[in-house]
Amino acid sequence: MTNQSGKERTGKCLCGAVTFKATPKSHEVGVCHCNMCRRQNAGPFFAVDCGDTVSFSNEDAIGLYGSSEWAERGFCKTCGSTLFWRLKDKSLTIMAADLFDDFDDLTLDHEVFIDEKPAYYSFAEKTKQMTGDEVFAAFGVS
């Protein structure tokens, strides 16, 4: 797998029960405004695309929630930290951005499900924005 970042990063949940290593595809952070992400996180989900490079140290501490036919959400069973959204075949894992130990070089780049974003917040950064339909089309899901 080729990626633009090339830098392996480490991270952990709030309590440290789940630690991981991953090589993000880029330095870009995306934000998901979908209703499911906002309910799970009590706000938008800030995330980094790590493709299939994520390895966890303690998978027994990870709880999984199948949020659709094709995707699942991971969380720490001990502290409840949101860990990831990933395809069930594990070919794509989107990690929570603030779990990384080093994230100073990450930049907010894009927002998805912009059509589900509530009116009470917005970001100052100019980002690429996609609606839910555009996201599903990019994934080939109808």
C-alpha positions, -999 to 999 in steps of 0.1 A, spaced: 0 0 0 13 34 -9 4 64 12 13 101 11 21 104 47 45 75 52 48 82 89 36 55 113 18 70 143 8 56 176 -22 64 197 -45 52 225 -79 56 241 -85 77 272 -77 50 297 -49 33 276 -66 -1 274 -65 2 236 -33 12 219 -26 12 182 -2 19 154 -13 32 120 1 49 90 -24 75 79 -29 79 41 -23 117 44 -22 145 69 -58 154 63 -85 153 89 -121 148 78 -152 156 98 -184 136 96 -216 154 104 -239 123 99 -265 117 126 -249 85 137 -215 100 142 -229 130 161 -249 107 184 -220 85 191 -196 113 198 -220 140 211 -207 161 182 -190 157 148 -164 130 143 -129 142 135 -111 114 117 -81 103 98 -81 77 69 -57 50 78 -67 25 51 -58 -10 62 -27 -1 82 -41 -1 117 -29 -27 143 -43 -28 178 -24 -41 209 -55 -53 228 -84 -62 205 -102 -78 234 -108 -43 249 -125 -32 217 -163 -32 215 -179 -32 180 -212 -19 169 -225 -28 134 -240 5 123 -248 -7 88 -246 -37 65 -211 -27 54 -195 -8 83 -189 -9 121 -178 14 148 -153 6 174 -150 19 210 -130 10 241 -150 -13 264 -134 3 295 -136 40 290 -160 43 261 -137 63 238 -147 63 202 -119 45 183 -129 42 146 -154 37 118 -144 9 94 -157 -13 66 -165 -47 80 -139 -63 56 -113 -41 74 -100 -27 41 -107 9 53 -104 22 89 -111 58 97 -95 65 131 -105 92 156 -80 120 150 -74 130 186 -64 95 197 -31 99 180 -1 108 203 13 132 177 -12 152 156 4 186 153 9 183 115 -27 173 107 -50 198 89 -87 200 86 -94 193 49 -129 179 43 -164 175 57 -189 147 48 -226 145 53 -226 183 53 -264 181 46 -269 166 81 -248 192 99 -270 212 124 -270 249 120 -257 257 155 -220 252 146 -197 257 117 -159 257 110 -138 287 99 -116 265 77 -125 263 40 -129 226 33 -142 203 6 -177 194 15 -198 164 4 -234 155 10 -245 121 22 -256 112 -14 -221 122 -27 -204 101 0 -225 70 -9 -219 75 -46 -181 77 -39 -184 43 -21 -207 28 -47 -235 24 -21 -271 32 -29 
